[in-house]
Amino acid sequence: MDFQLSEENSLWRSTVHEFAAKEVRPGAAEGDREASLNAEAIRKMAAVGLLGLNIPEALGGAGVDAVGAALAIEELGWADGGTALTVAAHNGLGCAPIGLFGDPAQQKRWLPSLATGASGLAALALTESGGGSDLAGSVQTRAERSGSDWLISGTKAWITNAGISEVIVTLARTDPQAGKHGFGMFVVPRAAAGVTILPPEHKMGVRASPTHGLTYDKVRIPADHLLGEPGEGLIQALQVLDGGRISIGALSVGLARAALEESLRYAQERPAFGVPIAQHQGIQFMMADAATEIDAARWLVLHAAWLKAKGLPFTREAAQAKLFASEAAERVCRNAIQILGSSGYSAEFPVERMYRDARLMTIGEGTSEILRMVIARRLGEDQ
């Protein structure tokens, strides 16, 4: 990998860190406890550029590259996993399809308002209750022509940001006979007649990030709300998920970093057998492993982001980054609880929240098992 952080990205990372420390981290425990969005912090993010990471400056966004976006999500993950997930899903899943596949008129129509968040954030609706990883086989939501419009009917499950969205980019089946080439991606306004947002899910972690099911009851969508051409939707969705995996990897690095900081602070202060437990080899080994895995995960994430920024293939690298970073984060957070002992198991200390937040990262946007399949199938391509 031949890159180093540009001066611009280094400054950007510092800016986001300062914002996250001031505006996001202080509300993390309350957001988790109350399962409530940190709406005030999200509102303030627009001025920093965090709601338009990859949206061009000409359309009101920050216009940072994929490396800059990954750095931002890592810092937000360090501050609060739930808030970071909301922002990652907004940028990498909701806005990304419009930026990647929308024509200039579609981008101008939706991206400026999404960069401010004034009318809500963006969401991506792929998953349905009957399946998750097998998009081609499990998606039953239908889009049928009605004159020059489309009528969308069906249900979606586990959709991040659905209840706070301005638009919900929706994968629907346009031609049941066309197999993988029978899908479309549609920009569906949340306020459209026939869209119903179901009650929020009660979750183990990332509780400050709202997750909902939703239904479409013959939702009428104009023809110009389709991204690209009918039949391209599944390919588009998989490309979006590649980028989303970089974000989840970055978020995982942030969570792990925060957990290591908490365990190191505790270990330096907590005495046992006459010395701080940080001086005991068993504790030192856990923290050494954590520091090593965090650095390795960060480089995998930044490598994948760098490839994306250069316009090079990055599917395998994104899968590797997300796989390693998410599993490393779970180990680091688990060991942070172990280092804190009974205190780590208490909600009075943040590591138990970090552990619960990290647990999702090995599931969402490609389970660890699916990612291993993605990586293995591409090994021969690189020989």
C-alpha positions as CSV (number, residue, x, y, z in Angstrom):
1,M,0.0,0.0,0.0
2,D,1.6,3.2,-1.1
3,F,-0.1,6.1,0.7
4,Q,0.1,8.2,3.8
5,L,-2.5,10.5,5.2
6,S,-2.6,13.9,3.4
7,E,-2.3,17.0,5.5
8,E,-5.9,17.7,4.7
9,N,-7.1,14.3,6.0
10,S,-4.9,14.7,9.1
11,L,-6.5,18.0,9.9
12,W,-10.0,16.6,9.1
13,R,-9.5,13.7,11.5
14,S,-8.5,16.1,14.3
15,T,-11.5,18.3,13.5
16,V,-13.9,15.3,13.7
17,H,-12.3,14.0,16.9
18,E,-12.7,17.4,18.6
19,F,-16.3,17.5,17.6
20,A,-17.0,13.9,18.6
21,A,-15.4,14.4,22.0
22,K,-17.4,17.6,22.7
23,E,-20.8,16.8,21.1
24,V,-21.2,13.1,20.8
25,R,-19.3,11.2,23.6
26,P,-21.0,13.0,26.5
27,G,-24.4,11.8,25.5
28,A,-23.4,8.2,24.6
29,A,-24.5,6.6,27.9
30,E,-27.9,8.4,27.9
31,G,-28.6,7.6,24.3
32,D,-27.9,3.9,25.0
33,R,-29.9,3.9,28.2
34,E,-32.9,5.7,26.7
35,A,-32.6,4.2,23.2
36,S,-32.7,7.8,21.9
37,L,-31.1,9.5,19.0
38,N,-28.6,12.3,19.8
39,A,-30.6,14.7,17.7
40,E,-28.7,17.8,18.8
41,A,-25.3,16.3,17.8
42,I,-26.7,15.2,14.5
43,R,-28.1,18.7,13.8
44,K,-24.6,20.2,14.5
45,M,-22.9,17.7,12.2
46,A,-24.2,19.4,9.1
47,A,-21.9,22.5,9.7
48,V,-18.9,20.2,10.1
49,G,-19.7,18.2,7.0
50,L,-20.4,14.9,8.6
51,L,-23.8,14.6,6.9
52,G,-22.4,15.0,3.5
53,L,-19.0,13.1,3.7
54,N,-18.9,12.0,0.0
55,I,-21.3,14.6,-1.4
56,P,-19.4,17.1,-3.6
57,E,-18.9,20.6,-2.2
58,A,-20.9,22.0,-5.2
59,L,-23.9,20.1,-3.8
60,G,-23.4,21.2,-0.2
61,G,-21.3,18.3,1.1
62,A,-17.8,18.0,2.5
63,G,-16.5,16.3,-0.5
64,V,-13.9,14.2,1.4
65,D,-12.5,11.1,-0.2
66,A,-13.1,7.5,1.0
67,V,-10.1,7.7,3.4
68,G,-11.5,10.9,4.9
69,A,-14.9,9.3,5.4
70,A,-13.3,6.2,7.1
71,L,-11.4,8.5,9.5
72,A,-14.5,10.4,10.4
73,I,-16.5,7.2,11.1
74,E,-13.7,5.9,13.3
75,E,-13.7,9.0,15.4
76,L,-17.5,8.9,15.8
77,G,-17.3,5.2,16.7
78,W,-14.7,6.1,19.3
79,A,-17.3,8.5,20.8
80,D,-20.5,6.4,20.5
81,G,-21.3,3.4,18.4
82,G,-25.0,4.2,18.0
83,T,-24.5,7.7,16.7
84,A,-21.7,6.5,14.4
85,L,-23.9,3.9,12.9
86,T,-26.6,6.4,12.1
87,V,-24.1,8.7,10.4
88,A,-22.4,5.8,8.6
89,A,-25.7,4.4,7.3
90,H,-26.8,7.9,6.2
91,N,-23.6,8.6,4.2
92,G,-22.5,5.1,3.1
93,L,-25.9,3.4,2.5
94,G,-28.5,6.1,2.0
95,C,-26.6,8.9,0.1
96,A,-24.2,6.7,-1.7
97,P,-26.6,5.1,-4.2
98,I,-27.8,8.6,-5.3
99,G,-24.2,9.8,-5.6
100,L,-23.0,6.6,-7.4
101,F,-26.0,5.9,-9.7
102,G,-28.1,9.0,-9.8
103,D,-28.0,11.3,-12.8
104,P,-27.1,14.9,-12.3
105,A,-30.7,16.0,-11.9
106,Q,-31.4,13.3,-9.3
107,Q,-28.2,14.3,-7.4
108,K,-29.1,17.9,-7.4
109,R,-32.7,17.1,-6.3
110,W,-31.8,15.1,-3.2
111,L,-28.1,15.4,-2.1
112,P,-28.1,19.1,-1.0
113,S,-30.9,18.6,1.5
114,L,-29.4,15.4,2.7
115,A,-26.1,17.1,3.3
116,T,-27.9,19.4,5.8
117,G,-30.2,16.9,7.3
118,A,-32.8,19.6,7.5
119,S,-35.6,17.3,6.2
120,G,-34.2,14.1,7.6
121,L,-31.4,11.7,6.8
122,A,-31.1,8.9,4.2
123,A,-31.7,5.2,4.6
124,L,-31.2,2.1,2.5
125,A,-33.9,-0.6,2.6
126,L,-32.5,-4.0,1.5
127,T,-33.2,-6.5,4.2
128,E,-36.6,-8.3,4.5
129,S,-37.8,-10.5,7.3
130,G,-37.5,-13.7,5.2
131,G,-33.8,-13.3,4.6
132,G,-30.7,-11.2,4.9
133,S,-27.6,-12.3,3.1
134,D,-29.3,-13.8,0.1
135,L,-30.6,-10.6,-1.5
136,A,-31.3,-12.2,-4.9
137,G,-33.4,-15.0,-3.4
138,S,-35.0,-13.2,-0.4
139,V,-36.3,-9.8,-1.7
140,Q,-40.0,-10.0,-2.3
141,T,-40.8,-6.3,-2.4
142,R,-42.2,-5.6,-5.9
143,A,-42.1,-2.6,-8.2
144,E,-44.6,-2.7,-11.0
145,R,-45.2,-0.2,-13.8
146,S,-48.3,1.9,-13.6
147,G,-48.3,4.1,-16.7
148,S,-45.1,6.2,-16.4
149,D,-44.9,5.6,-12.6
150,W,-43.9,2.6,-10.4
151,L,-46.0,1.1,-7.7
152,I,-44.0,-0.4,-4.8
153,S,-45.5,-3.0,-2.4
154,G,-43.8,-5.1,0.2
155,T,-42.0,-5.0,3.6
156,K,-38.5,-4.3,4.8
157,A,-36.9,-5.2,8.1
158,W,-34.0,-3.8,10.3
159,I,-33.7,-0.6,8.4
160,T,-31.3,1.9,10.0
161,N,-32.6,5.6,10.0
162,A,-36.0,4.7,8.5
163,G,-37.9,6.7,11.1
164,I,-35.7,9.8,10.7
165,S,-35.2,9.7,7.0
166,E,-36.1,12.1,4.2
167,V,-35.7,9.4,1.6
168,I,-35.4,5.6,1.8
169,V,-33.5,4.1,-1.1
170,T,-35.3,0.8,-1.7
171,L,-34.4,-2.4,-3.5
172,A,-37.4,-3.9,-5.2
173,R,-37.9,-6.7,-7.7
174,T,-39.0,-5.3,-11.1
175,D,-39.0,-8.5,-13.1
176,P,-39.5,-11.8,-11.2
177,Q,-38.4,-13.7,-14.3
178,A,-35.1,-12.0,-14.8
179,G,-33.3,-13.4,-11.7
180,K,-30.4,-11.3,-10.6
181,H,-31.1,-8.8,-13.4
182,G,-34.7,-8.2,-12.3
183,F,-34.2,-5.5,-9.6
184,G,-34.3,-1.7,-9.3
185,M,-33.2,0.8,-6.7
186,F,-35.8,3.5,-6.0
187,V,-35.6,6.7,-4.1
188,V,-38.8,6.6,-1.9
189,P,-39.7,9.7,0.1
190,R,-40.5,8.7,3.6
191,A,-43.6,10.9,3.5
192,A,-45.0,9.2,0.4
193,A,-48.5,7.8,0.7
194,G,-48.5,4.1,1.5
195,V,-45.2,4.1,3.4
196,T,-45.6,3.0,7.0
197,I,-42.8,3.0,9.5
198,L,-43.2,0.3,12.1
199,P,-42.3,0.7,15.8
200,P,-38.5,0.8,16.6
201,E,-36.7,-2.5,17.3
202,H,-35.6,-3.2,20.8
203,K,-31.9,-4.0,20.4
204,M,-29.0,-5.3,22.4
205,G,-26.7,-2.5,21.3
206,V,-26.2,0.6,19.1
207,R,-29.4,1.7,20.8
208,A,-29.0,5.4,20.0
209,S,-29.3,4.4,16.3
210,P,-33.0,4.0,15.4
211,T,-33.9,0.8,13.5
212,H,-37.4,0.0,12.1
213,G,-39.3,-2.3,9.8
214,L,-41.5,-0.6,7.2
215,T,-44.2,-1.5,4.7
216,Y,-45.0,-0.2,1.2
217,D,-48.7,-0.4,0.2
218,K,-48.8,0.5,-3.5
219,V,-46.5,3.4,-3.0
220,R,-46.6,5.5,-6.3
221,I,-43.1,6.6,-7.3
222,P,-42.5,8.7,-10.5
223,A,-40.2,7.2,-13.1
224,D,-37.4,9.6,-12.3
225,H,-37.1,8.1,-8.8
226,L,-35.4,5.0,-10.3
227,L,-31.6,5.1,-10.0
228,G,-30.1,3.9,-13.3
229,E,-32.0,1.4,-15.4
230,P,-34.5,-1.3,-14.4
231,G,-32.6,-4.5,-13.8
232,E,-29.5,-2.9,-12.3
233,G,-30.6,-2.7,-8.7
234,L,-28.9,-5.8,-7.3
235,I,-25.6,-5.0,-8.8
236,Q,-25.9,-1.4,-7.4
237,A,-26.8,-2.7,-3.9
238,L,-23.8,-5.0,-3.8
239,Q,-21.5,-2.1,-4.8
240,V,-23.0,0.1,-2.1
241,L,-22.4,-2.7,0.5
242,D,-18.7,-2.9,-0.5
243,G,-18.4,0.8,0.5
244,G,-20.5,0.3,3.6
245,R,-18.2,-2.4,4.8
246,I,-15.3,0.0,5.0
247,S,-17.5,2.2,7.2
248,I,-18.4,-0.7,9.5
249,G,-14.7,-1.6,9.7
250,A,-13.8,2.0,10.6
251,L,-16.6,2.1,13.2
252,S,-15.3,-1.1,14.7
253,V,-11.8,0.4,15.0
254,G,-13.2,3.3,16.9
255,L,-15.1,1.1,19.3
256,A,-12.0,-1.0,20.0
257,R,-9.9,2.1,20.5
258,A,-12.3,3.5,23.1
259,A,-12.4,0.1,24.9
260,L,-8.6,-0.1,25.1
261,E,-8.4,3.4,26.4
262,E,-10.9,2.6,29.2
263,S,-9.2,-0.6,30.1
264,L,-5.7,1.0,30.2
265,R,-7.0,3.9,32.4
266,Y,-8.6,1.4,34.8
267,A,-5.6,-0.9,34.8
268,Q,-3.2,1.9,35.7
269,E,-5.4,2.9,38.7
270,R,-6.7,-0.4,40.1
271,P,-4.3,-2.0,42.6
272,A,-4.0,-5.8,43.1
273,F,-1.2,-7.6,45.0
274,G,0.4,-4.3,45.9
275,V,0.7,-2.8,42.4
276,P,-1.6,-1.5,39.6
277,I,-2.9,-4.4,37.6
278,A,-1.3,-2.8,34.5
279,Q,1.9,-4.2,35.9
280,H,0.7,-7.8,35.8
281,Q,1.7,-9.8,32.7
282,G,-1.7,-11.3,32.2
283,I,-3.3,-7.8,31.8
284,Q,-0.4,-6.5,29.8
285,F,-0.8,-9.3,27.2
286,M,-4.5,-8.5,26.7
287,M,-3.7,-4.9,26.2
288,A,-0.8,-5.6,23.9
289,D,-2.9,-7.9,21.7
290,A,-5.6,-5.2,21.6
291,A,-3.2,-2.5,20.5
292,T,-1.8,-4.7,17.8
293,E,-5.2,-5.8,16.5
294,I,-6.4,-2.2,16.5
295,D,-3.5,-1.0,14.4
296,A,-3.8,-3.9,12.0
297,A,-7.5,-3.3,11.6
298,R,-7.0,0.4,10.9
299,W,-4.5,-0.3,8.2
300,L,-6.8,-2.8,6.5
301,V,-9.6,-0.3,6.6
302,L,-7.5,2.5,5.3
303,H,-6.1,0.3,2.6
304,A,-9.6,-0.6,1.4
305,A,-10.6,3.1,1.6
306,W,-7.5,4.1,-0.4
307,L,-8.3,1.7,-3.2
308,K,-11.8,3.0,-3.3
309,A,-10.6,6.6,-3.4
310,K,-8.3,5.7,-6.3
311,G,-11.1,4.1,-8.3
312,L,-9.5,0.6,-8.0
313,P,-11.3,-2.7,-7.2
314,F,-11.8,-3.0,-3.5
315,T,-14.4,-5.7,-2.9
316,R,-12.1,-8.3,-1.3
317,E,-10.2,-5.7,0.6
318,A,-13.4,-4.1,2.0
319,A,-14.5,-7.6,3.1
320,Q,-11.2,-8.3,4.8
321,A,-11.2,-5.0,6.6
322,K,-14.7,-5.4,7.9
323,L,-14.2,-9.0,8.9
324,F,-11.0,-8.4,10.8
325,A,-11.9,-5.1,12.3
326,S,-15.3,-6.3,13.5
327,E,-14.0,-9.5,15.1
328,A,-11.1,-7.7,16.6
329,A,-13.4,-5.1,18.1
330,E,-15.5,-7.8,19.8
331,R,-12.3,-9.4,21.3
332,V,-10.9,-6.1,22.5
333,C,-14.2,-5.1,24.1
334,R,-14.6,-8.5,25.6
335,N,-11.2,-8.3,27.2
336,A,-11.8,-4.7,28.3
337,I,-14.7,-6.1,30.4
338,Q,-12.4,-8.8,31.7
339,I,-9.7,-6.3,32.7
340,L,-12.3,-4.2,34.6
341,G,-13.8,-7.3,36.2
342,S,-17.1,-6.8,37.9
343,S,-16.9,-3.1,37.1
344,G,-16.7,-3.9,33.4
345,Y,-20.0,-5.8,33.7
346,S,-21.7,-2.7,35.3
347,A,-23.5,-0.1,33.2
348,E,-21.7,2.5,35.4
349,F,-18.7,1.9,33.1
350,P,-18.8,2.3,29.3
351,V,-17.1,-0.9,28.3
352,E,-20.2,-3.1,28.6
353,R,-22.0,-0.7,26.2
354,M,-19.0,-0.8,23.8
355,Y,-19.2,-4.6,23.9
356,R,-22.9,-4.6,23.1
357,D,-22.3,-2.1,20.3
358,A,-19.4,-4.1,18.8
359,R,-21.5,-7.3,18.7
360,L,-23.6,-6.0,15.8
361,M,-20.5,-5.3,13.6
362,T,-19.9,-8.9,12.8
363,I,-23.5,-9.2,11.6
364,G,-24.6,-6.1,9.7
365,E,-23.6,-5.4,6.1
366,G,-22.4,-8.9,5.6
367,T,-21.9,-11.5,8.4
368,S,-18.5,-12.8,9.1
369,E,-19.4,-16.0,7.4
370,I,-20.6,-14.3,4.2
371,L,-17.4,-12.1,4.2
372,R,-15.2,-15.2,4.4
373,M,-17.1,-16.5,1.3
374,V,-16.6,-13.2,-0.5
375,I,-12.8,-13.2,0.3
376,A,-12.3,-16.9,-0.7
377,R,-14.1,-16.6,-4.0
378,R,-11.8,-13.7,-5.0
379,L,-8.5,-15.3,-4.1
380,G,-8.1,-16.9,-7.5
381,E,-8.8,-13.6,-9.2
382,D,-5.6,-12.1,-7.8
383,Q,-3.2,-14.9,-8.9
